[in-house]
Amino acid sequence: MNHQYLKEIWLCWIMAGVFSIITAPSVYAESNPFYVGFSIGPIISQLDESQAEDHFLRPVSLDYGSTFGFQLRAGMILNEYLTGETVFEYVFPFKDDTHLRTVKVDVLHLAVQGRFRYPQPGPVQPYGLFGIGLMNTQMKADIHAEEDSKSIKENDWGFSTKLGAGADVYITPDIFSNLELSWTLGLGNVNHVKYPAFLVGLNYRF
């Protein structure tokens, strides 16, 4: 899939989100449709280690550990079935650390996503989600040797896609928590990045 095609998909997704917000029924504008939130949780490493291994002169086998990440989100409840969100995500560095080397990869991720709700009576509201976004990865490797030490840095940009499911749990009509399991996949220059995440968050409607 070429970059031009990915750009077209990304722009169409943004335009669809803007159109949905403009045409949302006014009844939801009268009942605090906007919200902001914060989520945090573990991020499981499924990175392609070969992208960093290619920088070493001798064969090495990297094994990144899992890490944590957080999200800041702003959204609008369009109707009882559909919610649109913009999400900023930071993933603390995935790390492979031995006495010979230290390799770190951290991720910045900005995405727009739709949450498709299945309305239920009571405070628990399950949903599925799909998103697409822009991703930046930064890899830093420090190689330790008796004769010399060397540092390698690499900065990559690309697109991303995201799938997930979760549930909102309403504490009050304006305050709700959310539990979410998602899988993020980098595209293009960041296709070595993929990770599942389990996040717990708190959100406020206004």
VOVO-389500 format. One record per residue: x, y, z of N, C-alpha, C in turn; residue in three letters. Coordinates in steps of 0.05 Angstrom, whole numbers, padded with zeros to 5 digits, always signed. Layout:
residues N
XYZXYZXYZALA...
***
This chain:
residues 206
+00017-00024+00000+00000+00000+00000+00018+00025+00000MET+00015+00043-00020+00033+00066-00022+00024+00088-00004ASN+00043+00107+00000+00038+00129+00019+00015+00147+00009HIS+00013+00152-00017-00008+00169-00027-00036+00157-00021GLN-00039+00131-00023-00064+00118-00017-00071+00121+00013TYR-00050+00118+00030-00054+00121+00059-00062+00149+00066LEU-00050+00169+00053-00058+00197+00058-00087+00202+00051LYS-00096+00190+00028-00124+00194+00020-00143+00182+00040GLU-00137+00158+00051-00153+00145+00071-00155+00163+00096ILE-00132+00173+00104-00130+00189+00128-00147+00215+00126TRP-00145+00229+00103-00160+00253+00098-00190+00248+00097LEU-00198+00226+00084-00226+00218+00083-00237+00213+00110CYS-00221+00200+00128-00230+00195+00155-00235+00221+00170TRP-00217+00240+00168-00220+00266+00181-00244+00280+00171ILE-00248+00281+00145-00271+00295+00133-00297+00282+00142MET-00298+00255+00144-00322+00242+00154-00328+00249+00182ALA-00307+00251+00199-00311+00259+00227-00321+00288+00229GLY-00310+00306+00214-00319+00334+00214-00348+00336+00205VAL-00355+00321+00184-00383+00322+00174-00402+00311+00195PHE-00394+00290+00209-00412+00278+00229-00417+00298+00252SER-00396+00312+00260-00399+00332+00281-00418+00354+00273ILE-00415+00364+00248-00432+00386+00239-00461+00378+00237ILE-00466+00353+00229-00493+00344+00224-00505+00329+00248THR-00492+00328+00271-00502+00314+00294-00528+00326+00303ALA-00547+00310+00312-00573+00320+00322-00570+00339+00345PRO-00586+00360+00345-00583+00381+00365-00591+00371+00393SER-00606+00349+00394-00614+00339+00421-00589+00332+00437VAL-00568+00322+00424-00544+00314+00439-00528+00339+00447TYR-00531+00361+00432-00517+00385+00439-00528+00397+00465ALA-00552+00388+00473-00564+00399+00497-00559+00382+00521GLU-00544+00360+00518-00540+00342+00541-00510+00336+00544SER-00493+00356+00545-00465+00354+00550-00451+00333+00531ASN-00450+00338+00505-00439+00319+00487-00409+00318+00487PRO-00396+00339+00496-00366+00340+00495-00354+00327+00520PHE-00331+00316+00517-00317+00306+00540-00287+00306+00536TYR-00272+00305+00558-00243+00303+00558-00236+00280+00577VAL-00213+00268+00572-00206+00245+00589-00176+00239+00590GLY-00169+00222+00608-00141+00213+00612-00142+00183+00617PHE-00125+00168+00603-00123+00139+00607-00094+00131+00610SER-00089+00109+00624-00062+00099+00628-00063+00069+00631ILE-00042+00055+00623-00041+00026+00626-00017+00013+00613GLY-00015-00013+00616+00008-00028+00604+00006-00030+00574PRO+00029-00029+00561+00032-00032+00532+00050-00057+00527ILE+00040-00076+00512+00054-00101+00507+00071-00099+00482ILE+00096-00105+00483+00114-00102+00460+00109-00124+00439SER+00104-00116+00415+00104-00134+00392+00120-00121+00369GLN+00140-00106+00376+00156-00092+00356+00173-00112+00339LEU+00178-00104+00315+00196-00119+00297+00225-00111+00304ASP+00239-00129+00318+00266-00123+00327+00286-00120+00305GLU+00280-00131+00281+00299-00131+00259+00305-00102+00250SER+00286-00084+00254+00290-00056+00245+00314-00044+00259GLN+00317-00050+00285+00340-00039+00300+00365-00057+00297ALA+00360-00084+00294+00383-00102+00292+00400-00096+00267GLU+00387-00085+00246+00402-00079+00222+00424-00058+00226ASP+00423-00043+00248+00443-00022+00253+00468-00033+00265HIS+00468-00059+00274+00492-00070+00286+00509-00085+00266PHE+00535-00082+00269+00554-00095+00251+00554-00125+00255LEU+00551-00134+00280+00550-00162+00286+00521-00171+00291ARG+00515-00196+00286+00488-00206+00291+00481-00204+00320PRO+00457-00193+00326+00447-00191+00353+00418-00199+00353VAL+00408-00206+00376+00380-00213+00379+00368-00196+00401SER+00351-00177+00393+00339-00159+00412+00313-00170+00423LEU+00307-00163+00447+00282-00172+00460+00271-00149+00477ASP+00253-00133+00465+00242-00110+00479+00223-00119+00501TYR+00225-00105+00524+00206-00110+00545+00180-00093+00541GLY+00160-00101+00556+00135-00085+00555+00138-00060+00571SER+00119-00041+00568+00122-00015+00581+00095-00004+00588THR+00093+00022+00593+00068+00035+00599+00064+00058+00580PHE+00039+00067+00578+00032+00090+00561+00009+00105+00573GLY+00004+00129+00562-00019+00144+00571-00032+00158+00547PHE-00057+00165+00550-00072+00179+00529-00086+00203+00540GLN-00087+00224+00525-00104+00248+00530-00124+00248+00507LEU-00150+00251+00514-00170+00249+00493-00191+00271+00496ARG-00202+00279+00473-00224+00298+00472-00244+00286+00452ALA-00269+00286+00460-00289+00273+00442-00316+00287+00442GLY-00333+00278+00424-00360+00288+00423-00379+00264+00418MET-00399+00262+00435-00420+00241+00431-00439+00251+00410ILE-00438+00238+00387-00454+00247+00364-00483+00238+00366LEU-00487+00213+00375-00514+00202+00380-00510+00178+00398ASN-00531+00163+00403-00529+00142+00423-00511+00119+00413GLU-00505+00118+00387-00489+00097+00376-00460+00105+00369TYR-00455+00130+00364-00430+00138+00353-00417+00161+00368LEU-00391+00158+00374-00375+00179+00387-00350+00184+00370THR-00342+00209+00366-00317+00216+00353-00297+00226+00373GLY-00272+00218+00370-00251+00225+00388-00225+00234+00373GLU-00210+00252+00386-00182+00257+00379-00165+00248+00403THR-00145+00233+00398-00129+00221+00419-00099+00227+00415VAL-00086+00236+00436-00057+00239+00437-00047+00217+00455PHE-00028+00201+00445-00017+00178+00460+00013+00180+00461GLU+00024+00174+00485+00053+00172+00488+00059+00145+00500TYR+00077+00130+00488+00086+00104+00498+00114+00107+00508VAL+00118+00102+00534+00145+00103+00546+00163+00082+00532PHE+00189+00087+00532+00206+00071+00515+00204+00041+00520PRO+00201+00026+00498+00207-00003+00498+00237-00005+00500PHE+00247-00024+00516+00275-00025+00522+00287-00053+00520LYS+00310-00055+00507+00327-00079+00508+00353-00070+00521ASP+00359-00081+00544+00382-00071+00559+00400-00094+00568ASP+00425-00095+00558+00445-00114+00567+00471-00099+00573THR+00491-00114+00582+00517-00101+00589+00531-00091+00564HIS+00523-00101+00540+00536-00093+00515+00521-00071+00500LEU+00495-00067+00506+00479-00048+00491+00454-00040+00507ARG+00444-00017+00499+00418-00008+00509+00403+00004+00485THR+00380-00008+00479+00364+00001+00456+00337+00009+00466VAL+00328+00034+00459+00302+00044+00468+00286+00053+00444LYS+00260+00048+00444+00242+00058+00424+00217+00070+00438VAL+00213+00096+00434+00188+00108+00444+00171+00117+00422ASP+00145+00121+00428+00125+00125+00407+00107+00149+00415VAL+00104+00168+00396+00083+00189+00398+00062+00183+00377LEU+00037+00185+00385+00015+00177+00367-00008+00196+00370HIS-00017+00208+00347-00040+00225+00346-00060+00213+00327LEU-00084+00208+00337-00104+00193+00322-00132+00205+00324ALA-00148+00201+00303-00177+00206+00305-00190+00178+00303VAL-00211+00175+00319-00223+00149+00320-00253+00151+00326GLN-00267+00131+00317-00296+00128+00322-00301+00106+00342GLY-00318+00112+00361-00327+00091+00380-00356+00085+00374ARG-00361+00059+00369-00388+00050+00361-00400+00036+00385PHE-00420+00049+00397-00431+00039+00422-00455+00021+00417ARG-00458+00003+00437-00482-00015+00437-00497-00008+00462TYR-00517+00010+00460-00531+00022+00483-00543+00000+00501PRO-00539+00003+00527-00549-00016+00547-00562-00001+00569GLN-00583-00012+00582-00593+00001+00606-00573-00002+00629PRO-00571+00018+00645-00552+00017+00667-00526+00033+00661GLY-00507+00032+00679-00483+00049+00676-00462+00039+00658PRO-00462+00014+00649-00441+00002+00633-00449+00003+00603VAL-00433+00016+00587-00439+00019+00558-00415+00009+00542GLN-00418-00016+00530-00396-00027+00514-00393-00013+00487PRO-00370-00015+00476-00365-00003+00450-00342-00017+00435TYR-00341-00015+00409-00319-00022+00392-00307+00003+00381GLY-00282+00003+00372-00270+00028+00361-00252+00021+00337LEU-00250+00041+00320-00232+00041+00297-00220+00068+00294PHE-00194+00070+00290-00181+00096+00287-00158+00095+00267GLY-00150+00118+00258-00128+00121+00240-00113+00147+00248ILE-00086+00147+00246-00072+00170+00256-00044+00173+00244GLY-00029+00189+00258-00001+00196+00251+00017+00187+00274LEU+00039+00174+00267+00056+00162+00288+00085+00171+00284MET+00099+00176+00306+00127+00182+00306+00141+00163+00325ASN+00163+00151+00315+00179+00133+00333+00208+00144+00334THR+00220+00141+00357+00247+00149+00361+00263+00125+00373GLN+00283+00116+00358+00299+00094+00368+00327+00105+00375MET+00336+00098+00399+00363+00105+00407+00378+00080+00417LYS+00401+00075+00406+00417+00052+00414+00445+00062+00424ALA+00452+00053+00447+00479+00058+00458+00494+00031+00459ASP+00516+00030+00444+00532+00005+00443+00556+00008+00460ILE+00560-00010+00479+00582-00009+00498+00604-00029+00490HIS+00628-00019+00487+00650-00036+00480+00675-00027+00495ALA+00694-00045+00498+00718-00038+00513+00734-00016+00499GLU+00735-00018+00472+00751+00001+00457+00737+00027+00453GLU+00711+00026+00449+00696+00050+00442+00667+00046+00448ASP+00652+00068+00450+00623+00068+00453+00611+00084+00429SER+00587+00075+00421+00575+00087+00398+00545+00091+00404LYS+00534+00113+00394+00505+00118+00396+00492+00120+00369SER+00469+00109+00366+00454+00110+00341+00426+00121+00347ILE+00417+00140+00331+00390+00151+00334+00376+00149+00307LYS+00350+00143+00309+00334+00142+00284+00306+00152+00291GLU+00296+00170+00274+00270+00183+00278+00252+00177+00253ASN+00229+00164+00257+00212+00157+00234+00184+00167+00238ASP+00171+00174+00216+00143+00183+00215+00127+00164+00197TRP+00102+00160+00204+00085+00143+00187+00056+00145+00197GLY+00039+00130+00183+00011+00129+00191+00006+00106+00209PHE-00018+00104+00220-00025+00082+00238-00055+00075+00235SER-00061+00051+00243-00089+00043+00246-00093+00029+00273THR-00117+00029+00282-00122+00020+00310-00150+00007+00311LYS-00151-00016+00325-00176-00030+00330-00178-00035+00360LEU-00202-00036+00370-00205-00042+00399-00233-00045+00407GLY-00236-00050+00433-00263-00053+00445-00260-00046+00475ALA-00282-00037+00486-00281-00029+00514-00309-00024+00525GLY-00310-00011+00548-00335-00004+00560-00332+00022+00577ALA-00352+00039+00574-00354+00063+00591-00370+00055+00616ASP-00362+00064+00639-00376+00058+00664-00383+00085+00677VAL-00409+00093+00677-00417+00119+00686-00418+00119+00717TYR-00404+00138+00728-00404+00142+00757-00426+00162+00764ILE-00427+00184+00749-00449+00204+00750-00456+00209+00721THR-00477+00225+00715-00483+00231+00687-00461+00245+00672PRO-00443+00259+00686-00422+00274+00673-00394+00262+00677ASP-00391+00242+00694-00364+00230+00700-00366+00200+00694ILE-00348+00191+00678-00348+00162+00672-00319+00152+00669PHE-00316+00127+00676-00291+00113+00672-00293+00096+00647SER-00270+00088+00637-00270+00070+00614-00248+00049+00616ASN-00254+00025+00608-00235+00003+00606-00233-00004+00577LEU-00208-00006+00566-00205-00009+00537-00182-00027+00531GLU-00187-00045+00512-00166-00062+00501-00163-00055+00471LEU-00139-00048+00462-00136-00039+00434-00110-00051+00423SER-00109-00051+00396-00085-00060+00382-00078-00039+00361TRP-00054-00029+00362-00045-00007+00344-00023-00018+00325THR-00026-00011+00299-00007-00021+00279+00004+00003+00263LEU+00031+00006+00263+00043+00027+00247+00044+00019+00217GLY+00043+00039+00200+00043+00035+00171+00066+00051+00159LEU+00075+00043+00135+00097+00058+00122+00123+00056+00137GLY+00135+00078+00142+00162+00079+00155+00161+00070+00184ASN+00137+00066+00196+00135+00057+00224+00122+00030+00225VAL+00124+00014+00203+00110-00012+00203+00124-00032+00221ASN+00146-00025+00234+00159-00043+00253+00146-00040+00281HIS+00127-00021+00284+00114-00016+00310+00086-00028+00310VAL+00081-00045+00329+00054-00054+00334+00052-00063+00364LYS+00030-00057+00376+00027-00063+00404-00002-00064+00413TYR-00009-00084+00430-00034-00083+00444-00031-00067+00470PRO-00053-00055+00478-00053-00039+00503-00079-00044+00518ALA-00076-00044+00545-00099-00045+00563-00099-00020+00579PHE-00120-00003+00576-00120+00023+00588-00144+00026+00607LEU-00140+00041+00628-00161+00049+00646-00162+00079+00647VAL-00185+00091+00644-00187+00121+00643-00209+00133+00658GLY-00208+00159+00661-00229+00175+00674-00235+00198+00655LEU-00261+00204+00651-00270+00224+00632-00291+00242+00645ASN-00293+00266+00634-00312+00286+00644-00327+00298+00620TYR-00354+00297+00622-00371+00309+00601-00378+00338+00608ARG-00380+00355+00588-00388+00383+00593-00403+00394+00569PHE
***
